[in-house]
Structure formats: C-alpha cells, structure tokens
C-alpha cells in the first residue's frame, strides 16, 4: 500500500518524500567519502616529491580529511538508524491505521445497508412479510451496530495512538538530526583548527 491518493492521508505522502530526499542526501554524503579517498591519495603522493616539512604538512592535511570522512560515515550511519528507519516504521503504522479506517468504513456501509433493508421491510404490509423476516432484519441491524461501534472504537484508539507516537517520534528525530549535524560540524571545525596550528608551526 502506498500513499498515492490525490488527498494525502495524514501526511503519508510527505513522509515518503522526506525519506526519499534524505536518502538522496545520504547517497550524496557517501559519494563525498568515496571521492575524498582520491583527494587524500593525491596529497600523500605529492608530499613524497617534496621536502620533509612540506611533506609533513600535506600528510597532516590528508590525515585530517580522512578523520573528517570517518566522522561523515558515522553521521551517515546515525542518520539511517535514527531518522530513516524510524520514519519507515512510522509509515508502516500509518498504513495499518489506513487499513483499519477502511475496515471501519466498510462496517459502516454494512450497517447502512442493514438499516435500509429494515426500513423497507417496515414499510411493507404484514401480509407481504415472511415469518420472522422483520425480526431477522432487526437482529441484523443490532449486530451491525455493535460491529460498527467496536470497529469505531478500535479505529479511534489507533488514530489517537498513532498521532501521539508520531509527535513523540518526530520530536526525537529532529532533536537527533540537529545534535548529530552539530557534533559533526564541531568535529570538522576542531580537526581543521588542529591541522592549521600544525601548518602554522612549520617553518616552510
């Protein structure tokens, strides 16, 4: 089941879109790590052709880029675990809720049919009714009413639980994203500051 209706069901289509776009972001980050290996290798290879002090500076920068890539990979893993996976689970819950609401609508239609049938029988003259026909129709309405009442209660409870879970999950997800991105950029800044200090100390 997918949320492809023109009318978005409780944000399902938009949640799917968020997952897709962040998936693209993760793939782009992975590509940066892969391409960075060539950049690091080029620094090291060039350093081999230079004087020791410059070679040391180039190697230090290469090591810094490698550490940044490690931090980036860690961030990617965290995003998959703390963002993509929980949102996919939320989508599954939403699909279950959608199924339950459709089941409730189906039961409601059955109730309406039972009421309509009873109404038609009540408008007939007693001579045209078969023995027990009216009692059977009345019993069918009562059973349909009970089924609808139970299904409605179940659907309402699932809706309430889903909305509560969604709010709690989205808050947790957003907090984690901000925290992980902040930690990553602080680590990058720290690494680059360290390598700059080492380069400044070199008497080239």
Secondary structure, 3 states (H helix, E strand, C coil): CCCCCCCCCCCHHHHHHHHHHHHHHHHHHHHHHHHHHHHHHHHHHHHCCCCHHHHHHHHHHHHHHHHHHHHHHHHHHHHHHHHHHHHHHHHHHHHHHHHHHHHHHHHHHHHHHHHHHHHHHHCCCHHHCCCCHHHHHHHHHHHHHHHHHHHHHHHHHHHHHHHHHHHHHHHHHHHHHHHHHHHHHHHHHHHHHHHHHHHHHCCC
